[in-house]
Amino acid sequence: METLIDIAMWLFILAVALFVYGAGAHKMAGEGRADVYGSRVITNSGGFVWWPRRKRSLDLAARPITTTAGPVPAADGSEVTVVMDADVLVGSDDDAIRTAAKHFAGAEDTIDPVAGELIEAAVAAVVAASSDDQLADRVDLAQRVVARANTSLAKLGLRLDWLTISSLTRGSDELIAR
């Protein structure tokens, strides 16, 4: 009889252990997605989560953005309009994913307008401090805008992958790129 009680006790402990493992279990986010359980970030490589909390999902794919900044006052007082194409994505490290999930999980449609506004603000700051020669060099201008925008975007867990200036105009005259 005592052996039967011992066996029953061990079966009960095993059942509880399996339940706890099953409740936590190995989680995997889909390809190009991240799932955040509390402070634990799970990407497509997977991970183990004890006692899963509310799950927040976030798409890690690049988001193409076309935006126009301007007219923006330049260093010489004239107004410049910049049209650009960019790719914004969620940062690749766990902290960036966690931060982006905190701000955008469940509201991913707000990433594009928020990122667009931050890019436009970076363009305004860079253009205001640029000479005519610096404005004419589109590659250098784009690099300075990316560096400036990434500072603000990083606070939201985002980053600017690339930026191309497709149009740079002063009044009705297009500036020629070098």
Residue pairs with C-beta under 8 A, 6 or more apart in sequence:
20 50
23 51
23 52
24 48
24 49
24 50
24 51
24 52
25 48
25 49
26 46
26 47
26 48
27 35
27 37
27 42
27 46
27 47
27 48
27 49
27 52
28 42
28 44
28 45
28 46
28 47
29 35
29 42
29 43
29 44
29 46
29 57
30 44
31 44
32 44
32 59
32 60
32 61
33 43
33 44
33 57
33 58
33 59
33 60
34 41
34 42
34 43
34 57
34 58
34 60
34 90
34 97
34 101
35 41
35 42
35 55
35 56
35 57
35 58
36 42
36 55
36 56
36 57
36 58
36 97
36 98
36 101
36 105
37 49
37 52
37 53
37 54
37 55
38 53
38 54
39 98
40 47
40 49
41 47
41 94
41 97
41 98
41 101
42 49
43 60
43 97
56 101
56 105
56 106
57 101
57 105
58 90
58 97
58 100
58 101
58 104
58 105
58 108
59 90
59 108
60 89
60 90
60 97
61 89
62 87
62 88
62 89
62 161
63 87
63 88
63 89
63 111
63 112
63 115
64 85
64 86
64 87
65 85
65 86
65 87
65 88
65 112
65 115
65 116
65 119
66 83
66 84
66 85
66 86
67 83
67 84
67 86
67 116
67 119
67 120
68 81
68 82
68 83
68 84
68 120
69 81
69 82
69 84
69 119
69 120
69 123
69 124
69 127
70 79
70 80
70 81
70 82
70 123
70 124
70 127
71 79
71 80
71 81
72 79
72 80
72 81
72 82
72 123
72 124
72 127
72 128
73 79
73 80
73 127
73 128
74 80
74 127
74 128
74 130
74 135
74 170
75 127
75 128
75 129
75 130
75 131
76 131
76 132
78 170
78 171
79 170
79 171
80 127
80 135
80 168
80 169
80 170
80 175
81 167
81 168
81 169
81 170
82 123
82 127
82 165
82 167
82 168
83 165
83 166
83 167
83 168
84 119
84 123
84 142
84 145
84 163
84 164
84 165
84 166
85 163
85 164
85 166
86 115
86 119
86 160
86 161
86 162
86 163
86 164
87 160
87 161
87 162
88 111
88 112
88 115
88 119
88 153
88 158
88 159
88 160
88 161
89 158
89 159
89 161
90 96
90 97
90 100
90 157
90 158
90 159
91 97
91 99
91 100
91 154
91 157
91 158
91 159
95 157
96 154
96 157
96 158
96 159
97 157
98 157
99 155
99 156
99 157
100 156
100 157
100 158
101 157
102 157
103 156
103 157
104 110
104 111
104 156
104 157
111 158
114 156
115 153
115 158
115 160
118 149
118 152
118 153
118 156
119 145
119 149
119 160
119 163
121 149
121 152
122 145
122 148
122 149
122 152
123 145
125 148
126 141
126 144
126 145
126 148
127 135
127 141
130 141
130 144
134 140
134 141
135 141
135 168
135 175
136 175
136 176
136 177
136 178
137 177
137 178
138 165
138 168
138 177
138 178
139 177
141 165
141 168
142 163
142 164
142 165
145 163
146 160
146 162
146 163
149 160
149 163
150 159
150 160
153 159
153 160
165 177
167 174
168 174
168 175
168 177
169 175
